[in-house]
Amino acid sequence: MADETVANGTNVQTIDSLAANEFALQIDGEPVTGIFRITGFFSFKLDVRTTNVLKLKQEPFKIVKMVQRDGNNVMNRWVRESIACREDIVRPKRTISIIALDDGIETRRWTVKDAWISEIGYSDFNTASGDMVEETLLIQYEDVEESWPATPNLE
């Protein structure tokens, strides 16, 4: 939890905000471990071509994770299935949940529907480095639903 105190005239108000390192990822409801970061994620973005034409855009985002040994974990199964499809237009699709946590409590959830992997890349293999090898997955998708589980009575 990141707290910030803001002076509002004579009142002092504490604002509770999310820390970037408090998140979880699920694939089809299964927890995924070893996630370093998620980059380029937009839950809502409009493509504005003219003042009277708006189109919702689903731009791809990246999941950056550690390379893990177990080929049967939920993420590695999806990676293996995606590679096995090669250039087949029918891709193995999953539902991804990105979960924002605040002191371990789920505050926001983005459910990414019909997600599929379009690219898999790796950080440099370097004998002079002690860094972990990163695997980066480029994720395409059909839709995102956003929910606020910590706020039961949304206005």
HUTATA-V152195 format. One record per residue. SS is DSSP state (H for helix, E for strand, C for the rest). OMEGA is omega as a letter, one per 30 degrees, with the letter a starting at -180 (none if undefined). D_LAST is the distance of its C-alpha to the last C-alpha in whole Angstrom. Layout:
# HUTATA-V152195
((SS & OMEGA & D_LAST) (SS & OMEGA & D_LAST))
This chain:
# HUTATA-V152195
((C & l & 24) (E & l & 24) (E & l & 24) (E & l & 24) (E & a & 25) (E & l & 24) (E & a & 25) (E & a & 23) (C & l & 26) (C & a & 27) (E & l & 24) (E & a & 24) (E & l & 21) (E & l & 21) (E & l & 19) (E & a & 19) (E & a & 19) (C & l & 21) (C & a & 25) (C & a & 26) (C & l & 28) (C & l & 26) (E & l & 25) (E & l & 26) (E & l & 27) (E & l & 28) (E & a & 30) (C & l & 29) (C & l & 28) (E & l & 31) (E & l & 30) (E & l & 32) (C & l & 34) (C & l & 36) (E & l & 33) (E & a & 34) (E & l & 31) (E & a & 29) (E & l & 30) (C & a & 29) (C & l & 26) (C & l & 23) (C & a & 20) (C & l & 20) (C & l & 23) (E & l & 24) (E & a & 27) (E & a & 28) (E & l & 31) (E & a & 31) (C & a & 29) (C & l & 28) (E & l & 29) (E & l & 26) (E & l & 26) (E & l & 24) (C & l & 26) (C & l & 27) (C & l & 29) (C & l & 31) (E & a & 30) (E & l & 32) (E & l & 32) (E & a & 35) (E & l & 37) (E & l & 40) (C & a & 42) (C & a & 43) (C & a & 46) (C & l & 44) (C & a & 45) (C & l & 43) (C & a & 40) (H & a & 37) (H & a & 36) (H & l & 40) (H & a & 40) (H & l & 38) (H & a & 40) (H & l & 43) (H & l & 42) (H & l & 41) (H & a & 44) (H & l & 46) (C & a & 45) (C & a & 46) (C & l & 46) (C & a & 45) (C & l & 42) (C & a & 40) (C & l & 39) (C & a & 37) (C & a & 34) (E & l & 31) (E & a & 27) (E & l & 27) (E & l & 24) (E & a & 23) (E & l & 21) (E & a & 20) (E & l & 21) (E & a & 21) (C & l & 24) (C & a & 24) (E & l & 21) (E & a & 19) (E & l & 16) (E & l & 16) (E & l & 18) (E & l & 19) (E & a & 21) (E & a & 24) (E & l & 25) (E & a & 29) (E & l & 30) (E & a & 34) (E & l & 36) (E & a & 38) (E & l & 40) (E & a & 41) (E & a & 42) (E & l & 44) (C & a & 44) (C & l & 48) (C & a & 51) (C & a & 53) (C & a & 55) (C & a & 55) (C & l & 51) (C & a & 50) (C & l & 46) (C & l & 45) (C & l & 45) (E & l & 41) (E & a & 40) (E & a & 38) (E & l & 36) (E & a & 35) (E & l & 32) (E & a & 32) (C & a & 29) (C & a & 27) (E & l & 24) (E & l & 21) (E & a & 18) (E & l & 15) (E & a & 13) (C & a & 12) (C & a & 13) (C & l & 13) (C & a & 10) (C & a & 10) (C & l & 6) (C & l & 4) (C & none & 0))
